[in-house]
């Protein structure tokens, strides 16, 4: 489950230490509530009293764990990326890729990214993407994860794709990832297209497009 590893780094600026188990439980409940609420609205529309009421705590309990809303958002981003990275390692780590054909691996990549972009973390990812021009660039951790995915795919398959040199395979694999992420990012902020993450259409379309581009046979 994508939220299984939804845990926060203890060293985030503005996130106060939670040394006792009860304090960590309360902090994590705030993070889970924010994750849910950001699937319904923008972060700027999120109010601390509403968040505290949803968690069943006082407003003061929020400020004993987070200095302000921006600290809270940093904690949400950190928790979301920990969860995303754990799911990435489980599904497209090198050990997993070595057990798959290129066709299977690219299908799995489509499913993985669609699961991340359409799942419980969608609101946090959308907010991070929409704030990409801010000085701290909330989308930077996602780009780092993307680079690691592509390093894994290149290492696993740059000699495995029939009819392509190593360099051609690396370039085309990179474009496949660009295509997948570009389509899903567009859906993240412009959810009105014919193919959508609300059903299986966007996955099927991406898989078909990638197979044709890579000239890969079905397994």
C-alpha positions in Angstrom: 0.0 0.0 0.0 1.4 3.4 -1.0 0.7 5.0 2.5 2.5 2.1 4.3 5.7 4.1 4.5 4.1 7.5 5.1 6.6 8.7 7.8 8.3 12.0 8.3 12.0 12.9 8.6 12.8 14.2 12.0 15.2 16.9 10.7 12.8 19.1 8.7 13.1 22.8 9.6 10.1 23.9 11.6 9.0 20.4 12.5 9.4 20.0 16.2 10.8 16.8 17.7 8.2 14.1 18.7 10.1 12.1 21.2 7.3 10.2 22.8 5.1 7.6 21.1 1.9 9.5 21.7 3.4 12.7 20.3 4.4 10.8 17.1 1.0 9.4 16.8 -0.6 12.8 17.0 1.9 14.2 14.5 1.3 11.4 12.1 -2.5 11.8 12.4 -2.1 15.4 11.3 -0.1 14.3 8.3 -2.6 11.6 7.3 -5.4 14.2 7.6 -3.5 16.7 5.5 -2.9 14.0 2.9 -6.7 13.4 2.7 -7.7 17.0 2.7 -5.3 18.0 -0.1 -7.1 15.6 -2.4 -10.1 18.0 -2.0 -8.6 21.5 -2.0 -5.4 23.6 -2.4 -3.1 24.0 0.5 -3.9 27.7 0.8 -7.5 26.8 1.5 -6.5 24.5 4.3 -7.3 26.0 7.8 -5.5 24.8 10.9 -8.7 24.8 13.1 -10.4 22.6 10.5 -7.4 20.3 10.4 -7.2 20.1 14.2 -11.0 19.3 14.4 -10.6 16.6 11.8 -7.9 15.0 13.9 -9.9 15.5 17.2 -7.3 17.7 18.8 -6.9 21.3 19.8 -5.2 23.9 17.6 -2.5 24.1 20.2 -1.6 20.5 19.5 -0.7 21.5 15.9 1.6 24.2 16.9 3.5 22.0 19.4 4.5 19.8 16.4 4.8 22.3 13.5 5.9 25.9 13.8 3.6 27.1 11.0 1.8 25.9 7.9 4.9 25.9 5.7 6.7 23.6 8.2 3.6 21.4 8.0 3.8 21.3 4.2 7.4 20.4 4.3 6.6 17.5 6.6 3.8 16.4 4.2 6.2 16.5 1.3 8.8 14.5 3.2 6.3 11.9 4.2 5.0 11.7 0.6 8.4 11.2 -0.9 9.4 8.5 1.7 6.2 6.7 0.6 6.8 7.2 -3.1 10.5 6.1 -2.9 9.5 2.9 -0.9 7.0 2.0 -3.6 9.5 2.7 -6.4 12.1 0.4 -4.7 9.5 -2.3 -4.3 8.3 -2.3 -7.9 11.2 -1.0 -10.2 14.3 -1.6 -8.2 17.1 -3.2 -10.0 16.4 -6.7 -8.6 12.8 -6.4 -9.8 13.8 -5.1 -13.2 16.2 -8.0 -13.8 13.2 -10.4 -13.5 11.2 -8.6 -16.2 11.4 -8.2 -19.9 11.6 -4.6 -21.3 7.9 -4.8 -22.2 6.9 -6.0 -18.8 9.1 -3.4 -17.1 7.7 -0.5 -19.1 4.1 -1.6 -18.4 5.0 -1.8 -14.7 6.5 1.7 -14.9 3.2 3.1 -16.3 1.2 1.4 -13.6 3.6 2.5 -10.8 3.5 6.2 -11.9 -0.2 6.1 -12.4 -0.7 4.6 -9.0 1.4 7.4 -7.4 -0.2 10.2 -9.3 -3.8 9.0 -8.9 -3.5 7.5 -5.4 -3.7 8.9 -1.8 -0.7 11.2 -2.4 -2.2 12.9 -5.4 -3.0 16.1 -3.5 0.5 16.5 -2.1 2.1 15.8 -5.5 -0.3 18.3 -7.2 0.5 21.0 -4.6 4.2 20.4 -4.9 4.1 20.6 -8.7 2.0 23.8 -8.7 4.6 25.4 -6.4 7.6 24.3 -8.6 8.8 27.9 -9.1 9.2 28.7 -5.4 12.8 29.1 -4.1 12.9 25.7 -2.4 11.4 23.9 -5.4 9.0 21.4 -3.8 9.2 19.2 -6.9 13.0 18.6 -6.7 12.7 15.4 -4.6 10.4 13.9 -7.3 13.0 14.7 -10.0 15.7 13.0 -7.9 13.5 9.9 -7.7 12.9 10.1 -11.5 16.6 10.1 -12.1 17.1 7.0 -10.0 14.3 5.2 -11.9 16.0 6.0 -15.2 19.4 4.9 -14.0 17.9 1.6 -13.0 16.1 1.2 -16.4 19.3 2.0 -18.3 21.4 -0.4 -16.3 18.8 -3.2 -16.7 17.9 -2.7 -20.4 20.4 -0.7 -22.4 21.7 -3.9 -24.0 18.4 -5.8 -24.0 16.3 -3.9 -26.6 16.6 -5.5 -30.0 17.7 -3.3 -32.9 19.0 -0.5 -30.7 22.5 0.5 -29.7 23.2 1.1 -26.1 23.0 4.9 -26.6 19.8 4.6 -28.6 18.2 2.4 -26.0 19.1 4.9 -23.2 17.7 7.8 -25.1 14.5 6.1 -26.0 14.0 4.8 -22.4 14.4 8.3 -21.2 11.8 9.6 -23.6 9.4 6.8 -22.5 9.7 8.1 -18.9 9.3 11.7 -20.1 6.2 10.7 -21.9 4.7 8.9 -18.9 5.4 11.7 -16.4 4.4 14.5 -18.8 1.0 13.0 -19.4 0.4 12.3 -15.7 1.6 15.7 -14.6 -0.8 17.2 -17.1 -3.6 15.1 -15.7 -2.6 16.1 -12.2 -3.4 19.8 -12.8 -5.8 19.6 -15.8 -8.1 16.7 -15.1 -10.5 17.1 -18.1 -9.0 15.1 -20.9 -10.4 12.1 -22.7 -7.8 9.7 -21.2 -7.7 10.1 -17.4 -6.4 8.5 -14.2 -10.1 8.2 -13.1 -10.2 5.0 -15.1 -7.8 2.7 -16.9 -7.8 4.7 -20.1 -4.7 6.7 -19.5 -2.7 3.6 -18.5 -3.8 1.7 -21.6 -3.0 4.6 -23.9 0.4 5.1 -22.4 1.3 1.4 -22.6 0.2 1.3 -26.3 2.1 4.4 -27.2 5.3 3.2 -25.5 5.2 -0.3 -27.1 4.7 1.2 -30.5 7.5 3.8 -30.0 9.9 1.1 -28.7 8.7 -1.5 -31.3 8.2 -4.0 -28.4 6.2 -7.1 -28.9 3.5 -8.0 -26.3 4.6 -10.6 -23.8 
